[in-house]
Amino acid sequence: MRRQKRDRLGRAHSNGYQAGLAGKAKEKCPYQNINAKSEWLGGWREALTDRSTGLFK
């Protein structure tokens, strides 16, 4: 069961990262679950940091 939970949260983080790279607003987060939403936003913030440091354009 724990592995499934990690996979779900990892997927939320990855989706948030992709959304951040695409320039989507954080209000577009599709998750309602607080843990998944937190992971999505973490990925989103990470992508914004990577974009601002010039890793992606």
C-alpha positions as a printed Julia matrix, in Angstrom:
57×3 Matrix{Float64}:
  0.0    0.0     0.0
  2.79   2.45    0.8
  4.34   1.98   -2.61
  1.09   2.97   -4.31
  0.82   6.06   -2.16
  4.38   7.12   -3.0
  3.75   6.51   -6.69
  0.63   8.66   -6.6
  2.42  11.49   -4.81
  5.42  11.18   -7.09
  3.14  11.45  -10.08
  1.52  14.55   -8.59
  4.97  16.12   -8.14
  5.93  15.27  -11.71
  2.67  16.68  -13.07
  3.2   19.88  -11.1
  6.74  20.17  -12.44
  5.5   19.77  -16.01
  2.78  22.37  -15.4
  5.37  24.79  -14.03
  7.59  24.32  -17.07
  4.58  24.97  -19.3
  3.96  28.25  -17.47
  0.61  27.28  -15.97
 -0.69  29.11  -12.9
 -0.64  27.38   -9.54
 -4.42  27.83   -9.33
 -4.68  25.2   -12.1
 -3.73  22.43   -9.64
 -6.12  19.53  -10.35
 -5.74  17.84   -6.95
 -8.11  18.18   -3.99
 -6.25  15.86   -1.62
 -3.99  18.0     0.58
 -0.98  15.67    0.25
 -1.23  15.41   -3.53
 -1.85  19.14   -3.83
  1.22  19.84   -1.71
  3.35  17.6    -3.93
  1.96  19.19   -7.1
  2.74  22.68   -5.79
  6.22  21.56   -4.76
  6.9   20.34   -8.28
  5.42  23.53   -9.7
  7.7   25.71   -7.53
 10.71  23.59   -8.43
 10.0   24.09  -12.13
  9.71  27.85  -11.67
 13.07  27.89   -9.92
 14.62  25.84  -12.73
 13.13  28.15  -15.35
 14.38  31.28  -13.57
 17.92  29.91  -13.28
 17.95  29.24  -17.01
 17.81  25.45  -17.05
 14.81  25.57  -19.39
 13.45  28.15  -21.77
